[in-house]
Amino acid sequence: MPKAVQKTLLGEGGVQGLDGGPHRHRKHLFMSLMSPDQIGEISQLTAAMADSHAEMEVER
């Protein structure tokens, strides 16, 4: 990514600039969340948080 884009849009040292080992490590970290069990858990947590926030808005 060109330095001008990094400085203005993404910030220097951001994840968009990772390469090699650091990139593979971060990709592995996120891909480990993509199993059917993990996706189900993330879906349940997201739904529970959405419900909680909706209830808070109704109480206002």
CHARMM internal coordinates of N, CA and C (Angstrom, degrees):
IC EDIT
DIST 1 N 1 CA 1.4454
DIST 1 CA 1 C 1.5325
ANGL 1 N 1 CA 1 C 108.10
DIST 1 C 2 N 1.3227
ANGL 1 CA 1 C 2 N 116.80
DIHE 1 N 1 CA 1 C 2 N 133.30
DIST 2 N 2 CA 1.4641
ANGL 1 C 2 N 2 CA 118.86
DIHE 1 CA 1 C 2 N 2 CA 179.76
DIST 2 CA 2 C 1.5302
ANGL 2 N 2 CA 2 C 111.95
DIHE 1 C 2 N 2 CA 2 C -59.57
DIST 2 C 3 N 1.3321
ANGL 2 CA 2 C 3 N 116.70
DIHE 2 N 2 CA 2 C 3 N 143.64
DIST 3 N 3 CA 1.4651
ANGL 2 C 3 N 3 CA 121.73
DIHE 2 CA 2 C 3 N 3 CA -178.08
DIST 3 CA 3 C 1.5249
ANGL 3 N 3 CA 3 C 111.78
DIHE 2 C 3 N 3 CA 3 C -57.07
DIST 3 C 4 N 1.3333
ANGL 3 CA 3 C 4 N 117.56
DIHE 3 N 3 CA 3 C 4 N -38.23
DIST 4 N 4 CA 1.4700
ANGL 3 C 4 N 4 CA 119.75
DIHE 3 CA 3 C 4 N 4 CA -179.05
DIST 4 CA 4 C 1.5238
ANGL 4 N 4 CA 4 C 110.85
DIHE 3 C 4 N 4 CA 4 C -61.62
DIST 4 C 5 N 1.3250
ANGL 4 CA 4 C 5 N 117.47
DIHE 4 N 4 CA 4 C 5 N -38.63
DIST 5 N 5 CA 1.4656
ANGL 4 C 5 N 5 CA 121.15
DIHE 4 CA 4 C 5 N 5 CA 178.93
DIST 5 CA 5 C 1.5239
ANGL 5 N 5 CA 5 C 109.47
DIHE 4 C 5 N 5 CA 5 C -70.13
DIST 5 C 6 N 1.3176
ANGL 5 CA 5 C 6 N 117.08
DIHE 5 N 5 CA 5 C 6 N -42.54
DIST 6 N 6 CA 1.4691
ANGL 5 C 6 N 6 CA 120.36
DIHE 5 CA 5 C 6 N 6 CA 178.59
DIST 6 CA 6 C 1.5157
ANGL 6 N 6 CA 6 C 110.89
DIHE 5 C 6 N 6 CA 6 C -58.59
DIST 6 C 7 N 1.3217
ANGL 6 CA 6 C 7 N 116.84
DIHE 6 N 6 CA 6 C 7 N -44.36
DIST 7 N 7 CA 1.4615
ANGL 6 C 7 N 7 CA 120.25
DIHE 6 CA 6 C 7 N 7 CA -176.33
DIST 7 CA 7 C 1.5221
ANGL 7 N 7 CA 7 C 112.39
DIHE 6 C 7 N 7 CA 7 C -70.29
DIST 7 C 8 N 1.3335
ANGL 7 CA 7 C 8 N 117.67
DIHE 7 N 7 CA 7 C 8 N -36.23
DIST 8 N 8 CA 1.4596
ANGL 7 C 8 N 8 CA 119.22
DIHE 7 CA 7 C 8 N 8 CA -173.02
DIST 8 CA 8 C 1.5186
ANGL 8 N 8 CA 8 C 113.46
DIHE 7 C 8 N 8 CA 8 C -93.31
DIST 8 C 9 N 1.3258
ANGL 8 CA 8 C 9 N 119.04
DIHE 8 N 8 CA 8 C 9 N -36.60
DIST 9 N 9 CA 1.4559
ANGL 8 C 9 N 9 CA 120.97
DIHE 8 CA 8 C 9 N 9 CA -173.14
DIST 9 CA 9 C 1.5220
ANGL 9 N 9 CA 9 C 114.19
DIHE 8 C 9 N 9 CA 9 C -106.31
DIST 9 C 10 N 1.3093
ANGL 9 CA 9 C 10 N 117.19
DIHE 9 N 9 CA 9 C 10 N -38.22
DIST 10 N 10 CA 1.4570
ANGL 9 C 10 N 10 CA 120.60
DIHE 9 CA 9 C 10 N 10 CA -169.15
DIST 10 CA 10 C 1.5202
ANGL 10 N 10 CA 10 C 113.85
DIHE 9 C 10 N 10 CA 10 C -110.96
DIST 10 C 11 N 1.2880
ANGL 10 CA 10 C 11 N 117.90
DIHE 10 N 10 CA 10 C 11 N -22.99
DIST 11 N 11 CA 1.4517
ANGL 10 C 11 N 11 CA 121.17
DIHE 10 CA 10 C 11 N 11 CA -175.08
DIST 11 CA 11 C 1.5131
ANGL 11 N 11 CA 11 C 110.79
DIHE 10 C 11 N 11 CA 11 C 86.60
DIST 11 C 12 N 1.2887
ANGL 11 CA 11 C 12 N 116.18
DIHE 11 N 11 CA 11 C 12 N 142.87
DIST 12 N 12 CA 1.4597
ANGL 11 C 12 N 12 CA 120.38
DIHE 11 CA 11 C 12 N 12 CA 179.47
DIST 12 CA 12 C 1.5205
ANGL 12 N 12 CA 12 C 109.99
DIHE 11 C 12 N 12 CA 12 C -74.51
DIST 12 C 13 N 1.3042
ANGL 12 CA 12 C 13 N 116.68
DIHE 12 N 12 CA 12 C 13 N 143.76
DIST 13 N 13 CA 1.4558
ANGL 12 C 13 N 13 CA 121.69
DIHE 12 CA 12 C 13 N 13 CA 178.73
DIST 13 CA 13 C 1.5210
ANGL 13 N 13 CA 13 C 113.72
DIHE 12 C 13 N 13 CA 13 C 79.20
DIST 13 C 14 N 1.3202
ANGL 13 CA 13 C 14 N 117.63
DIHE 13 N 13 CA 13 C 14 N 11.01
DIST 14 N 14 CA 1.4617
ANGL 13 C 14 N 14 CA 121.21
DIHE 13 CA 13 C 14 N 14 CA -179.65
DIST 14 CA 14 C 1.5141
ANGL 14 N 14 CA 14 C 112.52
DIHE 13 C 14 N 14 CA 14 C -78.25
DIST 14 C 15 N 1.3079
ANGL 14 CA 14 C 15 N 115.43
DIHE 14 N 14 CA 14 C 15 N 170.13
DIST 15 N 15 CA 1.4531
ANGL 14 C 15 N 15 CA 122.14
DIHE 14 CA 14 C 15 N 15 CA -177.46
DIST 15 CA 15 C 1.5330
ANGL 15 N 15 CA 15 C 111.64
DIHE 14 C 15 N 15 CA 15 C -61.94
DIST 15 C 16 N 1.3121
ANGL 15 CA 15 C 16 N 117.57
DIHE 15 N 15 CA 15 C 16 N -27.06
DIST 16 N 16 CA 1.4618
ANGL 15 C 16 N 16 CA 120.78
DIHE 15 CA 15 C 16 N 16 CA -178.33
DIST 16 CA 16 C 1.5231
ANGL 16 N 16 CA 16 C 111.97
DIHE 15 C 16 N 16 CA 16 C -63.46
DIST 16 C 17 N 1.3104
ANGL 16 CA 16 C 17 N 117.15
DIHE 16 N 16 CA 16 C 17 N -20.26
DIST 17 N 17 CA 1.4545
ANGL 16 C 17 N 17 CA 120.50
DIHE 16 CA 16 C 17 N 17 CA -178.89
DIST 17 CA 17 C 1.5164
ANGL 17 N 17 CA 17 C 114.19
DIHE 16 C 17 N 17 CA 17 C -96.95
DIST 17 C 18 N 1.3278
ANGL 17 CA 17 C 18 N 118.33
DIHE 17 N 17 CA 17 C 18 N 4.51
DIST 18 N 18 CA 1.4653
ANGL 17 C 18 N 18 CA 120.09
DIHE 17 CA 17 C 18 N 18 CA -178.63
DIST 18 CA 18 C 1.5156
ANGL 18 N 18 CA 18 C 111.36
DIHE 17 C 18 N 18 CA 18 C -70.21
DIST 18 C 19 N 1.3154
ANGL 18 CA 18 C 19 N 115.36
DIHE 18 N 18 CA 18 C 19 N 145.81
DIST 19 N 19 CA 1.4584
ANGL 18 C 19 N 19 CA 122.52
DIHE 18 CA 18 C 19 N 19 CA 178.56
DIST 19 CA 19 C 1.5211
ANGL 19 N 19 CA 19 C 109.00
DIHE 18 C 19 N 19 CA 19 C -144.82
DIST 19 C 20 N 1.3060
ANGL 19 CA 19 C 20 N 116.44
DIHE 19 N 19 CA 19 C 20 N 163.77
DIST 20 N 20 CA 1.4557
ANGL 19 C 20 N 20 CA 121.61
DIHE 19 CA 19 C 20 N 20 CA 173.37
DIST 20 CA 20 C 1.5141
ANGL 20 N 20 CA 20 C 114.18
DIHE 19 C 20 N 20 CA 20 C 59.63
DIST 20 C 21 N 1.3286
ANGL 20 CA 20 C 21 N 116.20
DIHE 20 N 20 CA 20 C 21 N -134.61
DIST 21 N 21 CA 1.4622
ANGL 20 C 21 N 21 CA 122.59
DIHE 20 CA 20 C 21 N 21 CA -176.89
DIST 21 CA 21 C 1.5244
ANGL 21 N 21 CA 21 C 114.12
DIHE 20 C 21 N 21 CA 21 C -57.80
DIST 21 C 22 N 1.3411
ANGL 21 CA 21 C 22 N 117.99
DIHE 21 N 21 CA 21 C 22 N -47.31
DIST 22 N 22 CA 1.4663
ANGL 21 C 22 N 22 CA 118.17
DIHE 21 CA 21 C 22 N 22 CA 178.81
DIST 22 CA 22 C 1.5378
ANGL 22 N 22 CA 22 C 112.79
DIHE 21 C 22 N 22 CA 22 C -60.41
DIST 22 C 23 N 1.3272
ANGL 22 CA 22 C 23 N 116.20
DIHE 22 N 22 CA 22 C 23 N -37.65
DIST 23 N 23 CA 1.4704
ANGL 22 C 23 N 23 CA 119.87
DIHE 22 CA 22 C 23 N 23 CA 177.51
DIST 23 CA 23 C 1.5299
ANGL 23 N 23 CA 23 C 110.87
DIHE 22 C 23 N 23 CA 23 C -64.52
DIST 23 C 24 N 1.3285
ANGL 23 CA 23 C 24 N 116.23
DIHE 23 N 23 CA 23 C 24 N -46.64
DIST 24 N 24 CA 1.4673
ANGL 23 C 24 N 24 CA 119.92
DIHE 23 CA 23 C 24 N 24 CA -179.97
DIST 24 CA 24 C 1.5293
ANGL 24 N 24 CA 24 C 111.72
DIHE 23 C 24 N 24 CA 24 C -62.33
DIST 24 C 25 N 1.3269
ANGL 24 CA 24 C 25 N 116.48
DIHE 24 N 24 CA 24 C 25 N -39.94
DIST 25 N 25 CA 1.4693
ANGL 24 C 25 N 25 CA 120.76
DIHE 24 CA 24 C 25 N 25 CA 179.29
DIST 25 CA 25 C 1.5292
ANGL 25 N 25 CA 25 C 110.49
DIHE 24 C 25 N 25 CA 25 C -62.27
DIST 25 C 26 N 1.3302
ANGL 25 CA 25 C 26 N 117.09
DIHE 25 N 25 CA 25 C 26 N -47.94
DIST 26 N 26 CA 1.4702
ANGL 25 C 26 N 26 CA 120.77
DIHE 25 CA 25 C 26 N 26 CA -178.73
DIST 26 CA 26 C 1.5235
ANGL 26 N 26 CA 26 C 110.44
DIHE 25 C 26 N 26 CA 26 C -65.88
DIST 26 C 27 N 1.3372
ANGL 26 CA 26 C 27 N 117.13
DIHE 26 N 26 CA 26 C 27 N -39.59
DIST 27 N 27 CA 1.4648
ANGL 26 C 27 N 27 CA 120.17
DIHE 26 CA 26 C 27 N 27 CA 178.45
DIST 27 CA 27 C 1.5282
ANGL 27 N 27 CA 27 C 110.03
DIHE 26 C 27 N 27 CA 27 C -62.43
DIST 27 C 28 N 1.3231
ANGL 27 CA 27 C 28 N 117.06
DIHE 27 N 27 CA 27 C 28 N -43.60
DIST 28 N 28 CA 1.4659
ANGL 27 C 28 N 28 CA 120.94
DIHE 27 CA 27 C 28 N 28 CA 178.64
DIST 28 CA 28 C 1.5254
ANGL 28 N 28 CA 28 C 110.85
DIHE 27 C 28 N 28 CA 28 C -60.66
DIST 28 C 29 N 1.3275
ANGL 28 CA 28 C 29 N 116.05
DIHE 28 N 28 CA 28 C 29 N -40.93
DIST 29 N 29 CA 1.4605
ANGL 28 C 29 N 29 CA 121.07
DIHE 28 CA 28 C 29 N 29 CA 178.96
DIST 29 CA 29 C 1.5344
ANGL 29 N 29 CA 29 C 110.67
DIHE 28 C 29 N 29 CA 29 C -57.89
DIST 29 C 30 N 1.3151
ANGL 29 CA 29 C 30 N 117.39
DIHE 29 N 29 CA 29 C 30 N -48.78
DIST 30 N 30 CA 1.4559
ANGL 29 C 30 N 30 CA 120.25
DIHE 29 CA 29 C 30 N 30 CA -178.88
DIST 30 CA 30 C 1.5251
ANGL 30 N 30 CA 30 C 112.74
DIHE 29 C 30 N 30 CA 30 C -74.09
DIST 30 C 31 N 1.3052
ANGL 30 CA 30 C 31 N 117.52
DIHE 30 N 30 CA 30 C 31 N -35.81
DIST 31 N 31 CA 1.4753
ANGL 30 C 31 N 31 CA 119.75
DIHE 30 CA 30 C 31 N 31 CA 179.37
DIST 31 CA 31 C 1.5185
ANGL 31 N 31 CA 31 C 111.05
DIHE 30 C 31 N 31 CA 31 C -67.87
DIST 31 C 32 N 1.3348
ANGL 31 CA 31 C 32 N 117.76
DIHE 31 N 31 CA 31 C 32 N -25.09
DIST 32 N 32 CA 1.4679
ANGL 31 C 32 N 32 CA 120.02
DIHE 31 CA 31 C 32 N 32 CA 177.73
DIST 32 CA 32 C 1.5304
ANGL 32 N 32 CA 32 C 110.81
DIHE 31 C 32 N 32 CA 32 C -66.63
DIST 32 C 33 N 1.3215
ANGL 32 CA 32 C 33 N 117.40
DIHE 32 N 32 CA 32 C 33 N -16.58
DIST 33 N 33 CA 1.4627
ANGL 32 C 33 N 33 CA 121.71
DIHE 32 CA 32 C 33 N 33 CA 177.82
DIST 33 CA 33 C 1.5279
ANGL 33 N 33 CA 33 C 112.33
DIHE 32 C 33 N 33 CA 33 C -87.63
DIST 33 C 34 N 1.3192
ANGL 33 CA 33 C 34 N 118.12
DIHE 33 N 33 CA 33 C 34 N 0.19
DIST 34 N 34 CA 1.4550
ANGL 33 C 34 N 34 CA 121.58
DIHE 33 CA 33 C 34 N 34 CA -172.85
DIST 34 CA 34 C 1.5301
ANGL 34 N 34 CA 34 C 114.84
DIHE 33 C 34 N 34 CA 34 C -98.21
DIST 34 C 35 N 1.3254
ANGL 34 CA 34 C 35 N 118.26
DIHE 34 N 34 CA 34 C 35 N 11.47
DIST 35 N 35 CA 1.4615
ANGL 34 C 35 N 35 CA 119.73
DIHE 34 CA 34 C 35 N 35 CA 176.23
DIST 35 CA 35 C 1.5303
ANGL 35 N 35 CA 35 C 108.29
DIHE 34 C 35 N 35 CA 35 C -73.65
DIST 35 C 36 N 1.3158
ANGL 35 CA 35 C 36 N 118.46
DIHE 35 N 35 CA 35 C 36 N 155.57
DIST 36 N 36 CA 1.4717
ANGL 35 C 36 N 36 CA 120.26
DIHE 35 CA 35 C 36 N 36 CA 179.58
DIST 36 CA 36 C 1.5373
ANGL 36 N 36 CA 36 C 112.51
DIHE 35 C 36 N 36 CA 36 C -54.67
DIST 36 C 37 N 1.3305
ANGL 36 CA 36 C 37 N 117.69
DIHE 36 N 36 CA 36 C 37 N -41.36
DIST 37 N 37 CA 1.4672
ANGL 36 C 37 N 37 CA 120.44
DIHE 36 CA 36 C 37 N 37 CA 179.22
DIST 37 CA 37 C 1.5302
ANGL 37 N 37 CA 37 C 111.22
DIHE 36 C 37 N 37 CA 37 C -63.33
DIST 37 C 38 N 1.3218
ANGL 37 CA 37 C 38 N 116.24
DIHE 37 N 37 CA 37 C 38 N -45.22
DIST 38 N 38 CA 1.4608
ANGL 37 C 38 N 38 CA 120.33
DIHE 37 CA 37 C 38 N 38 CA -178.95
DIST 38 CA 38 C 1.5321
ANGL 38 N 38 CA 38 C 111.08
DIHE 37 C 38 N 38 CA 38 C -66.21
DIST 38 C 39 N 1.3134
ANGL 38 CA 38 C 39 N 117.64
DIHE 38 N 38 CA 38 C 39 N -41.27
DIST 39 N 39 CA 1.4666
ANGL 38 C 39 N 39 CA 120.81
DIHE 38 CA 38 C 39 N 39 CA 178.75
DIST 39 CA 39 C 1.5232
ANGL 39 N 39 CA 39 C 109.68
DIHE 38 C 39 N 39 CA 39 C -63.11
DIST 39 C 40 N 1.3355
ANGL 39 CA 39 C 40 N 117.61
DIHE 39 N 39 CA 39 C 40 N -40.24
DIST 40 N 40 CA 1.4557
ANGL 39 C 40 N 40 CA 120.85
DIHE 39 CA 39 C 40 N 40 CA 176.67
DIST 40 CA 40 C 1.5215
ANGL 40 N 40 CA 40 C 111.69
DIHE 39 C 40 N 40 CA 40 C -61.22
DIST 40 C 41 N 1.3207
ANGL 40 CA 40 C 41 N 116.49
DIHE 40 N 40 CA 40 C 41 N -43.47
DIST 41 N 41 CA 1.4644
ANGL 40 C 41 N 41 CA 120.47
DIHE 40 CA 40 C 41 N 41 CA 179.75
DIST 41 CA 41 C 1.5319
ANGL 41 N 41 CA 41 C 110.87
DIHE 40 C 41 N 41 CA 41 C -65.49
DIST 41 C 42 N 1.3226
ANGL 41 CA 41 C 42 N 116.86
DIHE 41 N 41 CA 41 C 42 N -43.92
DIST 42 N 42 CA 1.4595
ANGL 41 C 42 N 42 CA 120.62
DIHE 41 CA 41 C 42 N 42 CA 178.36
DIST 42 CA 42 C 1.5230
ANGL 42 N 42 CA 42 C 109.82
DIHE 41 C 42 N 42 CA 42 C -61.71
DIST 42 C 43 N 1.3228
ANGL 42 CA 42 C 43 N 117.25
DIHE 42 N 42 CA 42 C 43 N -40.00
DIST 43 N 43 CA 1.4642
ANGL 42 C 43 N 43 CA 121.38
DIHE 42 CA 42 C 43 N 43 CA 178.99
DIST 43 CA 43 C 1.5270
ANGL 43 N 43 CA 43 C 111.00
DIHE 42 C 43 N 43 CA 43 C -62.90
DIST 43 C 44 N 1.3196
ANGL 43 CA 43 C 44 N 116.63
DIHE 43 N 43 CA 43 C 44 N -44.35
DIST 44 N 44 CA 1.4670
ANGL 43 C 44 N 44 CA 120.68
DIHE 43 CA 43 C 44 N 44 CA 179.19
DIST 44 CA 44 C 1.5330
ANGL 44 N 44 CA 44 C 111.37
DIHE 43 C 44 N 44 CA 44 C -64.10
DIST 44 C 45 N 1.3222
ANGL 44 CA 44 C 45 N 116.93
DIHE 44 N 44 CA 44 C 45 N -43.73
DIST 45 N 45 CA 1.4611
ANGL 44 C 45 N 45 CA 120.74
DIHE 44 CA 44 C 45 N 45 CA 179.12
DIST 45 CA 45 C 1.5288
ANGL 45 N 45 CA 45 C 111.36
DIHE 44 C 45 N 45 CA 45 C -63.53
DIST 45 C 46 N 1.3217
ANGL 45 CA 45 C 46 N 116.08
DIHE 45 N 45 CA 45 C 46 N -40.95
DIST 46 N 46 CA 1.4614
ANGL 45 C 46 N 46 CA 120.35
DIHE 45 CA 45 C 46 N 46 CA 179.35
DIST 46 CA 46 C 1.5191
ANGL 46 N 46 CA 46 C 110.77
DIHE 45 C 46 N 46 CA 46 C -64.11
DIST 46 C 47 N 1.3313
ANGL 46 CA 46 C 47 N 117.42
DIHE 46 N 46 CA 46 C 47 N -44.48
DIST 47 N 47 CA 1.4643
ANGL 46 C 47 N 47 CA 121.35
DIHE 46 CA 46 C 47 N 47 CA 179.01
DIST 47 CA 47 C 1.5273
ANGL 47 N 47 CA 47 C 110.66
DIHE 46 C 47 N 47 CA 47 C -62.68
DIST 47 C 48 N 1.3280
ANGL 47 CA 47 C 48 N 117.31
DIHE 47 N 47 CA 47 C 48 N -41.67
DIST 48 N 48 CA 1.4655
ANGL 47 C 48 N 48 CA 120.68
DIHE 47 CA 47 C 48 N 48 CA 179.67
DIST 48 CA 48 C 1.5272
ANGL 48 N 48 CA 48 C 110.99
DIHE 47 C 48 N 48 CA 48 C -64.72
DIST 48 C 49 N 1.3212
ANGL 48 CA 48 C 49 N 116.80
DIHE 48 N 48 CA 48 C 49 N -41.12
DIST 49 N 49 CA 1.4678
ANGL 48 C 49 N 49 CA 119.68
DIHE 48 CA 48 C 49 N 49 CA 178.69
DIST 49 CA 49 C 1.5262
ANGL 49 N 49 CA 49 C 110.77
DIHE 48 C 49 N 49 CA 49 C -66.91
DIST 49 C 50 N 1.3213
ANGL 49 CA 49 C 50 N 117.49
DIHE 49 N 49 CA 49 C 50 N -40.43
DIST 50 N 50 CA 1.4620
ANGL 49 C 50 N 50 CA 120.61
DIHE 49 CA 49 C 50 N 50 CA 178.40
DIST 50 CA 50 C 1.5233
ANGL 50 N 50 CA 50 C 110.43
DIHE 49 C 50 N 50 CA 50 C -62.59
DIST 50 C 51 N 1.3215
ANGL 50 CA 50 C 51 N 116.90
DIHE 50 N 50 CA 50 C 51 N -43.34
DIST 51 N 51 CA 1.4669
ANGL 50 C 51 N 51 CA 120.86
DIHE 50 CA 50 C 51 N 51 CA 177.65
DIST 51 CA 51 C 1.5278
ANGL 51 N 51 CA 51 C 110.46
DIHE 50 C 51 N 51 CA 51 C -61.28
DIST 51 C 52 N 1.3143
ANGL 51 CA 51 C 52 N 116.79
DIHE 51 N 51 CA 51 C 52 N -44.42
DIST 52 N 52 CA 1.4589
ANGL 51 C 52 N 52 CA 121.68
DIHE 51 CA 51 C 52 N 52 CA -179.25
DIST 52 CA 52 C 1.5299
ANGL 52 N 52 CA 52 C 110.84
DIHE 51 C 52 N 52 CA 52 C -60.88
DIST 52 C 53 N 1.3149
ANGL 52 CA 52 C 53 N 116.33
DIHE 52 N 52 CA 52 C 53 N -45.13
DIST 53 N 53 CA 1.4667
ANGL 52 C 53 N 53 CA 119.96
DIHE 52 CA 52 C 53 N 53 CA -179.71
DIST 53 CA 53 C 1.5216
ANGL 53 N 53 CA 53 C 110.93
DIHE 52 C 53 N 53 CA 53 C -68.07
DIST 53 C 54 N 1.3140
ANGL 53 CA 53 C 54 N 118.11
DIHE 53 N 53 CA 53 C 54 N -36.26
DIST 54 N 54 CA 1.4598
ANGL 53 C 54 N 54 CA 121.25
DIHE 53 CA 53 C 54 N 54 CA 178.27
DIST 54 CA 54 C 1.5353
ANGL 54 N 54 CA 54 C 109.49
DIHE 53 C 54 N 54 CA 54 C -65.16
DIST 54 C 55 N 1.3186
ANGL 54 CA 54 C 55 N 117.51
DIHE 54 N 54 CA 54 C 55 N -40.94
DIST 55 N 55 CA 1.4639
ANGL 54 C 55 N 55 CA 121.03
DIHE 54 CA 54 C 55 N 55 CA 177.94
DIST 55 CA 55 C 1.5203
ANGL 55 N 55 CA 55 C 111.03
DIHE 54 C 55 N 55 CA 55 C -63.56
DIST 55 C 56 N 1.3247
ANGL 55 CA 55 C 56 N 116.77
DIHE 55 N 55 CA 55 C 56 N -39.69
DIST 56 N 56 CA 1.4577
ANGL 55 C 56 N 56 CA 120.29
DIHE 55 CA 55 C 56 N 56 CA 179.11
DIST 56 CA 56 C 1.5261
ANGL 56 N 56 CA 56 C 110.67
DIHE 55 C 56 N 56 CA 56 C -63.74
DIST 56 C 57 N 1.3234
ANGL 56 CA 56 C 57 N 117.25
DIHE 56 N 56 CA 56 C 57 N -38.30
DIST 57 N 57 CA 1.4499
ANGL 56 C 57 N 57 CA 121.21
DIHE 56 CA 56 C 57 N 57 CA 179.93
DIST 57 CA 57 C 1.5352
ANGL 57 N 57 CA 57 C 110.62
DIHE 56 C 57 N 57 CA 57 C -67.83
DIST 57 C 58 N 1.3155
ANGL 57 CA 57 C 58 N 117.84
DIHE 57 N 57 CA 57 C 58 N -37.46
DIST 58 N 58 CA 1.4622
ANGL 57 C 58 N 58 CA 122.13
DIHE 57 CA 57 C 58 N 58 CA 179.84
DIST 58 CA 58 C 1.5307
ANGL 58 N 58 CA 58 C 109.87
DIHE 57 C 58 N 58 CA 58 C -66.28
DIST 58 C 59 N 1.3315
ANGL 58 CA 58 C 59 N 115.98
DIHE 58 N 58 CA 58 C 59 N -36.29
DIST 59 N 59 CA 1.4694
ANGL 58 C 59 N 59 CA 121.08
DIHE 58 CA 58 C 59 N 59 CA -178.74
DIST 59 CA 59 C 1.5230
ANGL 59 N 59 CA 59 C 112.72
DIHE 58 C 59 N 59 CA 59 C -70.38
DIST 59 C 60 N 1.3082
ANGL 59 CA 59 C 60 N 117.30
DIHE 59 N 59 CA 59 C 60 N -20.94
DIST 60 N 60 CA 1.4766
ANGL 59 C 60 N 60 CA 120.98
DIHE 59 CA 59 C 60 N 60 CA -179.28
DIST 60 CA 60 C 1.4602
ANGL 60 N 60 CA 60 C 109.12
DIHE 59 C 60 N 60 CA 60 C -66.75
END
COOR INIT
IC SEED 1 N 1 CA 1 C
IC BUILD
